[in-house]
Amino acid sequence: MVKVKVDRNSCISCGVAPNLCSEVFELGEDNGKTRIVEKYSTETSEAFSVGNVPDSLHKCVREAAETCPVQAIVIEKTGE
């Protein structure tokens, strides 16, 4: 599993992450900023969105994180 965290305070709602990896990211209806889709989400607030994503989506998530213009997405590998 891969733990993913989106800093929604830093997010500028550019849509890069949802466009590159729609399986994991979406623009939230609450504030228009990127969040983890419900399927993988473990916590979502106005400030952060956290989730656990299967290894099969790691490449997709990494590409979104690397492309994010404000580096609002952090990935960490878990032992699960």
N, C-alpha and C positions, 0 to 999 in steps of 0.2 A: 504494500500500500504506500501511497504517497500522500503526505499531509500538505494541503494547500491553504494559504492564507491570503486574502485580499484585503489590503488597507483601503477601505472605502473612503476614508478622509482624503487620501492622496489621489484617488481615482478621478480622472477628468471626463469620464463617460464617453471616451472616444470610440468604444465598440470594438477595439482590436481583439481583445480576448474572446468575446462571444463569436466574432467572425472567424477566428482561427480555430477555436475549440468549443463549439456550441454544445458538445456532449457534457461539458463541465461548467461553462460560464454562461451567464445571461445578464442583461441589464435589468436591475431590480425595478419593480413597479413602485416600490416605496420611495426611492430617491433618485432613480435613474442611473445608479452607479453599479459597476460590475459586482456580481455575487456568484457563489457556487450554486448550481442547480439543486433543487430540493433532494433529488435522489442521492447526492453525495454530501450534502450539507450536514454539519454537526452543530453549527452555531452561526447565526446571522444577526447582526445588529446594524445600526446606522453607521458605526465606525469600522466594523470588521465583518468578514464572511470567512468561515473556516470549514474545511471539509476533508474527507478521506477519499481518495480516488484510487482505483485499481491501477496496478503497474502497467496494464495494457494501454492506458491513456497518458502515461508519463511523458511521452514524446510530444503529444499534443499540448499538454499543460506547460511543458518546458518552452515550447515555441511561443506560446502566448505570453509567458513570463518574460522571456528575452525580448519580445517585441513591444511590450508595454512601454510607452514613452516616459512614464513617471515611476517605473519600477515598483508598482503597487502590488505585485504578486510575488509571494515567497513560497518556495517549494522545499520540503524536507522529507527525506526518505524515512519511513518508519520500519520498525522491526517486524511488523505484522505480515 
